[in-house]
Amino acid sequence: MTKEIQVQSAITCPHCGHIKEETMPTDACQFFYECENCYTVLKPNTGDCCVFCSFGTVKCPPIQAGTSCCG
């Protein structure tokens, strides 16, 4: 039984609180994300592989699949 991978995640800017629904890449990590409201460039928190794992409502597709995201 395979778990369905979600590709939509709502990313929240920790600086201004702006939330935007985004489609995550399925084959790569996204290390940087620019908030469209305050223009802050987000980077993953220590220990996270991408901005979706740090600031999104859903972890990135490789992590959901149980594989290594980057490396």
CHARMM internal coordinates of N, CA and C (Angstrom, degrees):
IC EDIT
DIST 1 N 1 CA 1.4523
DIST 1 CA 1 C 1.5317
ANGL 1 N 1 CA 1 C 109.32
DIST 1 C 2 N 1.2979
ANGL 1 CA 1 C 2 N 116.86
DIHE 1 N 1 CA 1 C 2 N 117.84
DIST 2 N 2 CA 1.4583
ANGL 1 C 2 N 2 CA 121.06
DIHE 1 CA 1 C 2 N 2 CA -179.96
DIST 2 CA 2 C 1.5215
ANGL 2 N 2 CA 2 C 110.63
DIHE 1 C 2 N 2 CA 2 C -97.13
DIST 2 C 3 N 1.3008
ANGL 2 CA 2 C 3 N 113.87
DIHE 2 N 2 CA 2 C 3 N 141.28
DIST 3 N 3 CA 1.4555
ANGL 2 C 3 N 3 CA 120.48
DIHE 2 CA 2 C 3 N 3 CA 178.11
DIST 3 CA 3 C 1.5272
ANGL 3 N 3 CA 3 C 108.34
DIHE 2 C 3 N 3 CA 3 C -80.51
DIST 3 C 4 N 1.3287
ANGL 3 CA 3 C 4 N 116.64
DIHE 3 N 3 CA 3 C 4 N 136.81
DIST 4 N 4 CA 1.4588
ANGL 3 C 4 N 4 CA 120.33
DIHE 3 CA 3 C 4 N 4 CA 178.38
DIST 4 CA 4 C 1.5275
ANGL 4 N 4 CA 4 C 109.48
DIHE 3 C 4 N 4 CA 4 C -72.55
DIST 4 C 5 N 1.3207
ANGL 4 CA 4 C 5 N 115.40
DIHE 4 N 4 CA 4 C 5 N 129.00
DIST 5 N 5 CA 1.4639
ANGL 4 C 5 N 5 CA 121.36
DIHE 4 CA 4 C 5 N 5 CA -179.43
DIST 5 CA 5 C 1.5221
ANGL 5 N 5 CA 5 C 109.26
DIHE 4 C 5 N 5 CA 5 C -84.62
DIST 5 C 6 N 1.3143
ANGL 5 CA 5 C 6 N 115.95
DIHE 5 N 5 CA 5 C 6 N 127.42
DIST 6 N 6 CA 1.4619
ANGL 5 C 6 N 6 CA 121.44
DIHE 5 CA 5 C 6 N 6 CA 176.79
DIST 6 CA 6 C 1.5228
ANGL 6 N 6 CA 6 C 108.85
DIHE 5 C 6 N 6 CA 6 C -90.76
DIST 6 C 7 N 1.3159
ANGL 6 CA 6 C 7 N 117.35
DIHE 6 N 6 CA 6 C 7 N 136.30
DIST 7 N 7 CA 1.4656
ANGL 6 C 7 N 7 CA 120.56
DIHE 6 CA 6 C 7 N 7 CA -179.75
DIST 7 CA 7 C 1.5305
ANGL 7 N 7 CA 7 C 112.36
DIHE 6 C 7 N 7 CA 7 C -111.47
DIST 7 C 8 N 1.3296
ANGL 7 CA 7 C 8 N 117.36
DIHE 7 N 7 CA 7 C 8 N -5.78
DIST 8 N 8 CA 1.4691
ANGL 7 C 8 N 8 CA 121.04
DIHE 7 CA 7 C 8 N 8 CA 177.69
DIST 8 CA 8 C 1.5256
ANGL 8 N 8 CA 8 C 108.60
DIHE 7 C 8 N 8 CA 8 C -99.72
DIST 8 C 9 N 1.3232
ANGL 8 CA 8 C 9 N 116.19
DIHE 8 N 8 CA 8 C 9 N 136.78
DIST 9 N 9 CA 1.4514
ANGL 8 C 9 N 9 CA 121.64
DIHE 8 CA 8 C 9 N 9 CA 177.59
DIST 9 CA 9 C 1.5191
ANGL 9 N 9 CA 9 C 108.43
DIHE 8 C 9 N 9 CA 9 C -146.99
DIST 9 C 10 N 1.3150
ANGL 9 CA 9 C 10 N 116.66
DIHE 9 N 9 CA 9 C 10 N 138.61
DIST 10 N 10 CA 1.4671
ANGL 9 C 10 N 10 CA 120.98
DIHE 9 CA 9 C 10 N 10 CA 175.75
DIST 10 CA 10 C 1.5195
ANGL 10 N 10 CA 10 C 107.31
DIHE 9 C 10 N 10 CA 10 C -91.56
DIST 10 C 11 N 1.3072
ANGL 10 CA 10 C 11 N 116.20
DIHE 10 N 10 CA 10 C 11 N 115.69
DIST 11 N 11 CA 1.4596
ANGL 10 C 11 N 11 CA 121.41
DIHE 10 CA 10 C 11 N 11 CA -178.16
DIST 11 CA 11 C 1.5281
ANGL 11 N 11 CA 11 C 108.38
DIHE 10 C 11 N 11 CA 11 C -96.44
DIST 11 C 12 N 1.3341
ANGL 11 CA 11 C 12 N 115.97
DIHE 11 N 11 CA 11 C 12 N 132.51
DIST 12 N 12 CA 1.4605
ANGL 11 C 12 N 12 CA 122.11
DIHE 11 CA 11 C 12 N 12 CA -177.90
DIST 12 CA 12 C 1.5164
ANGL 12 N 12 CA 12 C 109.95
DIHE 11 C 12 N 12 CA 12 C -112.65
DIST 12 C 13 N 1.3116
ANGL 12 CA 12 C 13 N 116.61
DIHE 12 N 12 CA 12 C 13 N 125.18
DIST 13 N 13 CA 1.4654
ANGL 12 C 13 N 13 CA 121.32
DIHE 12 CA 12 C 13 N 13 CA 177.34
DIST 13 CA 13 C 1.5283
ANGL 13 N 13 CA 13 C 108.96
DIHE 12 C 13 N 13 CA 13 C -72.36
DIST 13 C 14 N 1.3370
ANGL 13 CA 13 C 14 N 117.78
DIHE 13 N 13 CA 13 C 14 N 123.80
DIST 14 N 14 CA 1.4657
ANGL 13 C 14 N 14 CA 119.72
DIHE 13 CA 13 C 14 N 14 CA -179.63
DIST 14 CA 14 C 1.5325
ANGL 14 N 14 CA 14 C 112.74
DIHE 13 C 14 N 14 CA 14 C -72.73
DIST 14 C 15 N 1.3173
ANGL 14 CA 14 C 15 N 116.90
DIHE 14 N 14 CA 14 C 15 N -13.31
DIST 15 N 15 CA 1.4668
ANGL 14 C 15 N 15 CA 120.35
DIHE 14 CA 14 C 15 N 15 CA -177.64
DIST 15 CA 15 C 1.5277
ANGL 15 N 15 CA 15 C 112.51
DIHE 14 C 15 N 15 CA 15 C -87.75
DIST 15 C 16 N 1.3426
ANGL 15 CA 15 C 16 N 117.50
DIHE 15 N 15 CA 15 C 16 N -42.84
DIST 16 N 16 CA 1.4724
ANGL 15 C 16 N 16 CA 119.40
DIHE 15 CA 15 C 16 N 16 CA -176.26
DIST 16 CA 16 C 1.5265
ANGL 16 N 16 CA 16 C 113.26
DIHE 15 C 16 N 16 CA 16 C -120.21
DIST 16 C 17 N 1.3433
ANGL 16 CA 16 C 17 N 117.52
DIHE 16 N 16 CA 16 C 17 N -9.16
DIST 17 N 17 CA 1.4581
ANGL 16 C 17 N 17 CA 120.69
DIHE 16 CA 16 C 17 N 17 CA 178.02
DIST 17 CA 17 C 1.5203
ANGL 17 N 17 CA 17 C 115.11
DIHE 16 C 17 N 17 CA 17 C 84.32
DIST 17 C 18 N 1.3428
ANGL 17 CA 17 C 18 N 117.16
DIHE 17 N 17 CA 17 C 18 N 2.63
DIST 18 N 18 CA 1.4716
ANGL 17 C 18 N 18 CA 120.88
DIHE 17 CA 17 C 18 N 18 CA 179.63
DIST 18 CA 18 C 1.5260
ANGL 18 N 18 CA 18 C 109.82
DIHE 17 C 18 N 18 CA 18 C -64.08
DIST 18 C 19 N 1.3253
ANGL 18 CA 18 C 19 N 116.41
DIHE 18 N 18 CA 18 C 19 N 136.33
DIST 19 N 19 CA 1.4728
ANGL 18 C 19 N 19 CA 121.69
DIHE 18 CA 18 C 19 N 19 CA -179.69
DIST 19 CA 19 C 1.5153
ANGL 19 N 19 CA 19 C 108.39
DIHE 18 C 19 N 19 CA 19 C -118.11
DIST 19 C 20 N 1.3357
ANGL 19 CA 19 C 20 N 115.94
DIHE 19 N 19 CA 19 C 20 N 133.82
DIST 20 N 20 CA 1.4647
ANGL 19 C 20 N 20 CA 120.92
DIHE 19 CA 19 C 20 N 20 CA 178.33
DIST 20 CA 20 C 1.5210
ANGL 20 N 20 CA 20 C 109.07
DIHE 19 C 20 N 20 CA 20 C -139.20
DIST 20 C 21 N 1.3253
ANGL 20 CA 20 C 21 N 115.77
DIHE 20 N 20 CA 20 C 21 N 132.44
DIST 21 N 21 CA 1.4679
ANGL 20 C 21 N 21 CA 122.38
DIHE 20 CA 20 C 21 N 21 CA 175.95
DIST 21 CA 21 C 1.5237
ANGL 21 N 21 CA 21 C 107.42
DIHE 20 C 21 N 21 CA 21 C -77.07
DIST 21 C 22 N 1.3188
ANGL 21 CA 21 C 22 N 116.85
DIHE 21 N 21 CA 21 C 22 N 127.37
DIST 22 N 22 CA 1.4621
ANGL 21 C 22 N 22 CA 121.63
DIHE 21 CA 21 C 22 N 22 CA -178.34
DIST 22 CA 22 C 1.5210
ANGL 22 N 22 CA 22 C 109.75
DIHE 21 C 22 N 22 CA 22 C -130.94
DIST 22 C 23 N 1.3232
ANGL 22 CA 22 C 23 N 115.43
DIHE 22 N 22 CA 22 C 23 N 155.60
DIST 23 N 23 CA 1.4643
ANGL 22 C 23 N 23 CA 121.81
DIHE 22 CA 22 C 23 N 23 CA 172.23
DIST 23 CA 23 C 1.5175
ANGL 23 N 23 CA 23 C 107.53
DIHE 22 C 23 N 23 CA 23 C -95.40
DIST 23 C 24 N 1.3195
ANGL 23 CA 23 C 24 N 116.23
DIHE 23 N 23 CA 23 C 24 N 125.76
DIST 24 N 24 CA 1.4649
ANGL 23 C 24 N 24 CA 120.88
DIHE 23 CA 23 C 24 N 24 CA -178.18
DIST 24 CA 24 C 1.5220
ANGL 24 N 24 CA 24 C 110.80
DIHE 23 C 24 N 24 CA 24 C -83.92
DIST 24 C 25 N 1.3393
ANGL 24 CA 24 C 25 N 116.94
DIHE 24 N 24 CA 24 C 25 N 146.15
DIST 25 N 25 CA 1.4629
ANGL 24 C 25 N 25 CA 119.14
DIHE 24 CA 24 C 25 N 25 CA 172.56
DIST 25 CA 25 C 1.5322
ANGL 25 N 25 CA 25 C 108.71
DIHE 24 C 25 N 25 CA 25 C -67.62
DIST 25 C 26 N 1.3191
ANGL 25 CA 25 C 26 N 117.00
DIHE 25 N 25 CA 25 C 26 N 142.49
DIST 26 N 26 CA 1.4699
ANGL 25 C 26 N 26 CA 119.75
DIHE 25 CA 25 C 26 N 26 CA -178.21
DIST 26 CA 26 C 1.5206
ANGL 26 N 26 CA 26 C 112.66
DIHE 25 C 26 N 26 CA 26 C -94.25
DIST 26 C 27 N 1.3288
ANGL 26 CA 26 C 27 N 117.09
DIHE 26 N 26 CA 26 C 27 N -12.82
DIST 27 N 27 CA 1.4598
ANGL 26 C 27 N 27 CA 119.95
DIHE 26 CA 26 C 27 N 27 CA -173.70
DIST 27 CA 27 C 1.5284
ANGL 27 N 27 CA 27 C 113.40
DIHE 26 C 27 N 27 CA 27 C -124.77
DIST 27 C 28 N 1.3266
ANGL 27 CA 27 C 28 N 117.78
DIHE 27 N 27 CA 27 C 28 N 12.99
DIST 28 N 28 CA 1.4658
ANGL 27 C 28 N 28 CA 120.29
DIHE 27 CA 27 C 28 N 28 CA -178.87
DIST 28 CA 28 C 1.5236
ANGL 28 N 28 CA 28 C 109.29
DIHE 27 C 28 N 28 CA 28 C -157.76
DIST 28 C 29 N 1.3179
ANGL 28 CA 28 C 29 N 114.82
DIHE 28 N 28 CA 28 C 29 N 160.16
DIST 29 N 29 CA 1.4621
ANGL 28 C 29 N 29 CA 121.10
DIHE 28 CA 28 C 29 N 29 CA 174.64
DIST 29 CA 29 C 1.5161
ANGL 29 N 29 CA 29 C 109.21
DIHE 28 C 29 N 29 CA 29 C -87.12
DIST 29 C 30 N 1.2994
ANGL 29 CA 29 C 30 N 116.08
DIHE 29 N 29 CA 29 C 30 N 149.53
DIST 30 N 30 CA 1.4596
ANGL 29 C 30 N 30 CA 120.14
DIHE 29 CA 29 C 30 N 30 CA 173.30
DIST 30 CA 30 C 1.5238
ANGL 30 N 30 CA 30 C 106.48
DIHE 29 C 30 N 30 CA 30 C -110.88
DIST 30 C 31 N 1.3314
ANGL 30 CA 30 C 31 N 114.89
DIHE 30 N 30 CA 30 C 31 N 105.99
DIST 31 N 31 CA 1.4638
ANGL 30 C 31 N 31 CA 120.69
DIHE 30 CA 30 C 31 N 31 CA -175.41
DIST 31 CA 31 C 1.5217
ANGL 31 N 31 CA 31 C 112.69
DIHE 30 C 31 N 31 CA 31 C -82.42
DIST 31 C 32 N 1.3166
ANGL 31 CA 31 C 32 N 117.34
DIHE 31 N 31 CA 31 C 32 N -27.62
DIST 32 N 32 CA 1.4588
ANGL 31 C 32 N 32 CA 120.81
DIHE 31 CA 31 C 32 N 32 CA -176.68
DIST 32 CA 32 C 1.5216
ANGL 32 N 32 CA 32 C 109.78
DIHE 31 C 32 N 32 CA 32 C -127.84
DIST 32 C 33 N 1.3275
ANGL 32 CA 32 C 33 N 115.32
DIHE 32 N 32 CA 32 C 33 N 146.76
DIST 33 N 33 CA 1.4577
ANGL 32 C 33 N 33 CA 121.30
DIHE 32 CA 32 C 33 N 33 CA 177.21
DIST 33 CA 33 C 1.5138
ANGL 33 N 33 CA 33 C 106.94
DIHE 32 C 33 N 33 CA 33 C -148.40
DIST 33 C 34 N 1.3320
ANGL 33 CA 33 C 34 N 116.79
DIHE 33 N 33 CA 33 C 34 N 126.19
DIST 34 N 34 CA 1.4597
ANGL 33 C 34 N 34 CA 120.29
DIHE 33 CA 33 C 34 N 34 CA 178.59
DIST 34 CA 34 C 1.5208
ANGL 34 N 34 CA 34 C 109.85
DIHE 33 C 34 N 34 CA 34 C -97.13
DIST 34 C 35 N 1.3213
ANGL 34 CA 34 C 35 N 116.16
DIHE 34 N 34 CA 34 C 35 N 123.90
DIST 35 N 35 CA 1.4601
ANGL 34 C 35 N 35 CA 121.57
DIHE 34 CA 34 C 35 N 35 CA 177.21
DIST 35 CA 35 C 1.5238
ANGL 35 N 35 CA 35 C 108.38
DIHE 34 C 35 N 35 CA 35 C -65.76
DIST 35 C 36 N 1.3362
ANGL 35 CA 35 C 36 N 116.23
DIHE 35 N 35 CA 35 C 36 N 129.29
DIST 36 N 36 CA 1.4597
ANGL 35 C 36 N 36 CA 119.53
DIHE 35 CA 35 C 36 N 36 CA -178.77
DIST 36 CA 36 C 1.5301
ANGL 36 N 36 CA 36 C 112.15
DIHE 35 C 36 N 36 CA 36 C -76.06
DIST 36 C 37 N 1.3207
ANGL 36 CA 36 C 37 N 117.09
DIHE 36 N 36 CA 36 C 37 N -10.87
DIST 37 N 37 CA 1.4658
ANGL 36 C 37 N 37 CA 120.80
DIHE 36 CA 36 C 37 N 37 CA -179.27
DIST 37 CA 37 C 1.5345
ANGL 37 N 37 CA 37 C 111.78
DIHE 36 C 37 N 37 CA 37 C -92.65
DIST 37 C 38 N 1.3431
ANGL 37 CA 37 C 38 N 117.87
DIHE 37 N 37 CA 37 C 38 N -53.59
DIST 38 N 38 CA 1.4708
ANGL 37 C 38 N 38 CA 120.74
DIHE 37 CA 37 C 38 N 38 CA -176.00
DIST 38 CA 38 C 1.5231
ANGL 38 N 38 CA 38 C 112.94
DIHE 37 C 38 N 38 CA 38 C -108.90
DIST 38 C 39 N 1.3353
ANGL 38 CA 38 C 39 N 117.28
DIHE 38 N 38 CA 38 C 39 N -4.02
DIST 39 N 39 CA 1.4729
ANGL 38 C 39 N 39 CA 124.45
DIHE 38 CA 38 C 39 N 39 CA 177.10
DIST 39 CA 39 C 1.5232
ANGL 39 N 39 CA 39 C 114.14
DIHE 38 C 39 N 39 CA 39 C 66.23
DIST 39 C 40 N 1.3251
ANGL 39 CA 39 C 40 N 117.17
DIHE 39 N 39 CA 39 C 40 N 15.81
DIST 40 N 40 CA 1.4607
ANGL 39 C 40 N 40 CA 120.34
DIHE 39 CA 39 C 40 N 40 CA 173.59
DIST 40 CA 40 C 1.5220
ANGL 40 N 40 CA 40 C 108.25
DIHE 39 C 40 N 40 CA 40 C -70.39
DIST 40 C 41 N 1.3314
ANGL 40 CA 40 C 41 N 116.58
DIHE 40 N 40 CA 40 C 41 N 135.55
DIST 41 N 41 CA 1.4609
ANGL 40 C 41 N 41 CA 121.02
DIHE 40 CA 40 C 41 N 41 CA 176.86
DIST 41 CA 41 C 1.5305
ANGL 41 N 41 CA 41 C 107.52
DIHE 40 C 41 N 41 CA 41 C -91.81
DIST 41 C 42 N 1.3343
ANGL 41 CA 41 C 42 N 115.23
DIHE 41 N 41 CA 41 C 42 N 116.31
DIST 42 N 42 CA 1.4606
ANGL 41 C 42 N 42 CA 121.11
DIHE 41 CA 41 C 42 N 42 CA -179.69
DIST 42 CA 42 C 1.5123
ANGL 42 N 42 CA 42 C 110.30
DIHE 41 C 42 N 42 CA 42 C -86.91
DIST 42 C 43 N 1.3343
ANGL 42 CA 42 C 43 N 115.38
DIHE 42 N 42 CA 42 C 43 N 144.09
DIST 43 N 43 CA 1.4620
ANGL 42 C 43 N 43 CA 122.98
DIHE 42 CA 42 C 43 N 43 CA 173.95
DIST 43 CA 43 C 1.5232
ANGL 43 N 43 CA 43 C 107.27
DIHE 42 C 43 N 43 CA 43 C -127.45
DIST 43 C 44 N 1.3385
ANGL 43 CA 43 C 44 N 118.06
DIHE 43 N 43 CA 43 C 44 N 153.60
DIST 44 N 44 CA 1.4707
ANGL 43 C 44 N 44 CA 119.86
DIHE 43 CA 43 C 44 N 44 CA -178.25
DIST 44 CA 44 C 1.5318
ANGL 44 N 44 CA 44 C 111.73
DIHE 43 C 44 N 44 CA 44 C -59.40
DIST 44 C 45 N 1.3306
ANGL 44 CA 44 C 45 N 115.84
DIHE 44 N 44 CA 44 C 45 N 147.22
DIST 45 N 45 CA 1.4606
ANGL 44 C 45 N 45 CA 120.98
DIHE 44 CA 44 C 45 N 45 CA 172.83
DIST 45 CA 45 C 1.5228
ANGL 45 N 45 CA 45 C 108.73
DIHE 44 C 45 N 45 CA 45 C -68.62
DIST 45 C 46 N 1.3039
ANGL 45 CA 45 C 46 N 117.10
DIHE 45 N 45 CA 45 C 46 N 157.82
DIST 46 N 46 CA 1.4608
ANGL 45 C 46 N 46 CA 122.39
DIHE 45 CA 45 C 46 N 46 CA 177.42
DIST 46 CA 46 C 1.5252
ANGL 46 N 46 CA 46 C 109.61
DIHE 45 C 46 N 46 CA 46 C -54.60
DIST 46 C 47 N 1.3144
ANGL 46 CA 46 C 47 N 116.49
DIHE 46 N 46 CA 46 C 47 N 128.57
DIST 47 N 47 CA 1.4608
ANGL 46 C 47 N 47 CA 121.48
DIHE 46 CA 46 C 47 N 47 CA 179.08
DIST 47 CA 47 C 1.5205
ANGL 47 N 47 CA 47 C 113.97
DIHE 46 C 47 N 47 CA 47 C 94.40
DIST 47 C 48 N 1.3226
ANGL 47 CA 47 C 48 N 117.43
DIHE 47 N 47 CA 47 C 48 N -14.14
DIST 48 N 48 CA 1.4669
ANGL 47 C 48 N 48 CA 121.21
DIHE 47 CA 47 C 48 N 48 CA 177.31
DIST 48 CA 48 C 1.5216
ANGL 48 N 48 CA 48 C 109.39
DIHE 47 C 48 N 48 CA 48 C -98.36
DIST 48 C 49 N 1.3288
ANGL 48 CA 48 C 49 N 115.69
DIHE 48 N 48 CA 48 C 49 N 150.66
DIST 49 N 49 CA 1.4645
ANGL 48 C 49 N 49 CA 119.79
DIHE 48 CA 48 C 49 N 49 CA -175.95
DIST 49 CA 49 C 1.5230
ANGL 49 N 49 CA 49 C 113.23
DIHE 48 C 49 N 49 CA 49 C -88.55
DIST 49 C 50 N 1.3254
ANGL 49 CA 49 C 50 N 117.45
DIHE 49 N 49 CA 49 C 50 N -21.60
DIST 50 N 50 CA 1.4672
ANGL 49 C 50 N 50 CA 119.09
DIHE 49 CA 49 C 50 N 50 CA -176.56
DIST 50 CA 50 C 1.5248
ANGL 50 N 50 CA 50 C 110.65
DIHE 49 C 50 N 50 CA 50 C -156.68
DIST 50 C 51 N 1.3289
ANGL 50 CA 50 C 51 N 116.36
DIHE 50 N 50 CA 50 C 51 N 171.81
DIST 51 N 51 CA 1.4689
ANGL 50 C 51 N 51 CA 120.80
DIHE 50 CA 50 C 51 N 51 CA -178.24
DIST 51 CA 51 C 1.5253
ANGL 51 N 51 CA 51 C 112.00
DIHE 50 C 51 N 51 CA 51 C -66.07
DIST 51 C 52 N 1.3316
ANGL 51 CA 51 C 52 N 118.62
DIHE 51 N 51 CA 51 C 52 N -28.50
DIST 52 N 52 CA 1.4615
ANGL 51 C 52 N 52 CA 120.35
DIHE 51 CA 51 C 52 N 52 CA 178.89
DIST 52 CA 52 C 1.5217
ANGL 52 N 52 CA 52 C 111.43
DIHE 51 C 52 N 52 CA 52 C -70.03
DIST 52 C 53 N 1.3261
ANGL 52 CA 52 C 53 N 117.22
DIHE 52 N 52 CA 52 C 53 N -35.29
DIST 53 N 53 CA 1.4689
ANGL 52 C 53 N 53 CA 120.39
DIHE 52 CA 52 C 53 N 53 CA 177.28
DIST 53 CA 53 C 1.5271
ANGL 53 N 53 CA 53 C 110.46
DIHE 52 C 53 N 53 CA 53 C -69.48
DIST 53 C 54 N 1.3275
ANGL 53 CA 53 C 54 N 117.55
DIHE 53 N 53 CA 53 C 54 N -29.09
DIST 54 N 54 CA 1.4659
ANGL 53 C 54 N 54 CA 121.43
DIHE 53 CA 53 C 54 N 54 CA -179.63
DIST 54 CA 54 C 1.5248
ANGL 54 N 54 CA 54 C 113.49
DIHE 53 C 54 N 54 CA 54 C -87.21
DIST 54 C 55 N 1.3361
ANGL 54 CA 54 C 55 N 117.80
DIHE 54 N 54 CA 54 C 55 N -41.64
DIST 55 N 55 CA 1.4623
ANGL 54 C 55 N 55 CA 120.54
DIHE 54 CA 54 C 55 N 55 CA -169.45
DIST 55 CA 55 C 1.5288
ANGL 55 N 55 CA 55 C 114.46
DIHE 54 C 55 N 55 CA 55 C -123.79
DIST 55 C 56 N 1.3288
ANGL 55 CA 55 C 56 N 117.84
DIHE 55 N 55 CA 55 C 56 N -1.59
DIST 56 N 56 CA 1.4567
ANGL 55 C 56 N 56 CA 121.08
DIHE 55 CA 55 C 56 N 56 CA -177.84
DIST 56 CA 56 C 1.5130
ANGL 56 N 56 CA 56 C 113.14
DIHE 55 C 56 N 56 CA 56 C -93.34
DIST 56 C 57 N 1.3217
ANGL 56 CA 56 C 57 N 115.51
DIHE 56 N 56 CA 56 C 57 N 165.17
DIST 57 N 57 CA 1.4672
ANGL 56 C 57 N 57 CA 121.31
DIHE 56 CA 56 C 57 N 57 CA 177.49
DIST 57 CA 57 C 1.5268
ANGL 57 N 57 CA 57 C 111.04
DIHE 56 C 57 N 57 CA 57 C -81.35
DIST 57 C 58 N 1.3280
ANGL 57 CA 57 C 58 N 116.42
DIHE 57 N 57 CA 57 C 58 N -16.02
DIST 58 N 58 CA 1.4616
ANGL 57 C 58 N 58 CA 122.10
DIHE 57 CA 57 C 58 N 58 CA -179.75
DIST 58 CA 58 C 1.5248
ANGL 58 N 58 CA 58 C 107.82
DIHE 57 C 58 N 58 CA 58 C -133.25
DIST 58 C 59 N 1.3286
ANGL 58 CA 58 C 59 N 117.04
DIHE 58 N 58 CA 58 C 59 N 136.24
DIST 59 N 59 CA 1.4672
ANGL 58 C 59 N 59 CA 121.12
DIHE 58 CA 58 C 59 N 59 CA 176.20
DIST 59 CA 59 C 1.5315
ANGL 59 N 59 CA 59 C 109.49
DIHE 58 C 59 N 59 CA 59 C -65.39
DIST 59 C 60 N 1.3256
ANGL 59 CA 59 C 60 N 117.41
DIHE 59 N 59 CA 59 C 60 N 159.94
DIST 60 N 60 CA 1.4632
ANGL 59 C 60 N 60 CA 121.65
DIHE 59 CA 59 C 60 N 60 CA -176.97
DIST 60 CA 60 C 1.5358
ANGL 60 N 60 CA 60 C 111.33
DIHE 59 C 60 N 60 CA 60 C -65.04
DIST 60 C 61 N 1.3442
ANGL 60 CA 60 C 61 N 117.65
DIHE 60 N 60 CA 60 C 61 N 155.75
DIST 61 N 61 CA 1.4708
ANGL 60 C 61 N 61 CA 121.56
DIHE 60 CA 60 C 61 N 61 CA -176.94
DIST 61 CA 61 C 1.5338
ANGL 61 N 61 CA 61 C 115.22
DIHE 60 C 61 N 61 CA 61 C -53.36
DIST 61 C 62 N 1.3470
ANGL 61 CA 61 C 62 N 120.42
DIHE 61 N 61 CA 61 C 62 N -43.77
DIST 62 N 62 CA 1.4711
ANGL 61 C 62 N 62 CA 117.51
DIHE 61 CA 61 C 62 N 62 CA 178.63
DIST 62 CA 62 C 1.5341
ANGL 62 N 62 CA 62 C 113.39
DIHE 61 C 62 N 62 CA 62 C -61.80
DIST 62 C 63 N 1.3153
ANGL 62 CA 62 C 63 N 117.57
DIHE 62 N 62 CA 62 C 63 N -37.94
DIST 63 N 63 CA 1.4686
ANGL 62 C 63 N 63 CA 120.81
DIHE 62 CA 62 C 63 N 63 CA 177.62
DIST 63 CA 63 C 1.5220
ANGL 63 N 63 CA 63 C 110.17
DIHE 62 C 63 N 63 CA 63 C -67.88
DIST 63 C 64 N 1.3295
ANGL 63 CA 63 C 64 N 117.62
DIHE 63 N 63 CA 63 C 64 N -40.16
DIST 64 N 64 CA 1.4821
ANGL 63 C 64 N 64 CA 121.07
DIHE 63 CA 63 C 64 N 64 CA 176.79
DIST 64 CA 64 C 1.5187
ANGL 64 N 64 CA 64 C 110.59
DIHE 63 C 64 N 64 CA 64 C -60.37
DIST 64 C 65 N 1.3387
ANGL 64 CA 64 C 65 N 115.97
DIHE 64 N 64 CA 64 C 65 N -35.89
DIST 65 N 65 CA 1.4707
ANGL 64 C 65 N 65 CA 120.86
DIHE 64 CA 64 C 65 N 65 CA -177.79
DIST 65 CA 65 C 1.5266
ANGL 65 N 65 CA 65 C 111.64
DIHE 64 C 65 N 65 CA 65 C -79.38
DIST 65 C 66 N 1.3342
ANGL 65 CA 65 C 66 N 116.72
DIHE 65 N 65 CA 65 C 66 N -9.63
DIST 66 N 66 CA 1.4518
ANGL 65 C 66 N 66 CA 119.99
DIHE 65 CA 65 C 66 N 66 CA 179.72
DIST 66 CA 66 C 1.5197
ANGL 66 N 66 CA 66 C 113.73
DIHE 65 C 66 N 66 CA 66 C 84.10
DIST 66 C 67 N 1.3341
ANGL 66 CA 66 C 67 N 115.74
DIHE 66 N 66 CA 66 C 67 N 18.78
DIST 67 N 67 CA 1.4652
ANGL 66 C 67 N 67 CA 119.55
DIHE 66 CA 66 C 67 N 67 CA 178.14
DIST 67 CA 67 C 1.5279
ANGL 67 N 67 CA 67 C 108.85
DIHE 66 C 67 N 67 CA 67 C -110.56
DIST 67 C 68 N 1.3136
ANGL 67 CA 67 C 68 N 114.87
DIHE 67 N 67 CA 67 C 68 N 169.30
DIST 68 N 68 CA 1.4634
ANGL 67 C 68 N 68 CA 119.67
DIHE 67 CA 67 C 68 N 68 CA 177.66
DIST 68 CA 68 C 1.5033
ANGL 68 N 68 CA 68 C 109.00
DIHE 67 C 68 N 68 CA 68 C -73.66
DIST 68 C 69 N 1.3177
ANGL 68 CA 68 C 69 N 116.61
DIHE 68 N 68 CA 68 C 69 N 133.07
DIST 69 N 69 CA 1.4553
ANGL 68 C 69 N 69 CA 121.10
DIHE 68 CA 68 C 69 N 69 CA -178.48
DIST 69 CA 69 C 1.5270
ANGL 69 N 69 CA 69 C 110.62
DIHE 68 C 69 N 69 CA 69 C -72.68
DIST 69 C 70 N 1.3046
ANGL 69 CA 69 C 70 N 116.46
DIHE 69 N 69 CA 69 C 70 N -49.35
DIST 70 N 70 CA 1.4703
ANGL 69 C 70 N 70 CA 120.49
DIHE 69 CA 69 C 70 N 70 CA -177.38
DIST 70 CA 70 C 1.5240
ANGL 70 N 70 CA 70 C 107.95
DIHE 69 C 70 N 70 CA 70 C -135.16
DIST 70 C 71 N 1.2692
ANGL 70 CA 70 C 71 N 114.80
DIHE 70 N 70 CA 70 C 71 N 137.33
DIST 71 N 71 CA 1.4610
ANGL 70 C 71 N 71 CA 114.09
DIHE 70 CA 70 C 71 N 71 CA 172.22
DIST 71 CA 71 C 1.4665
ANGL 71 N 71 CA 71 C 115.60
DIHE 70 C 71 N 71 CA 71 C 133.12
END
COOR INIT
IC SEED 1 N 1 CA 1 C
IC BUILD
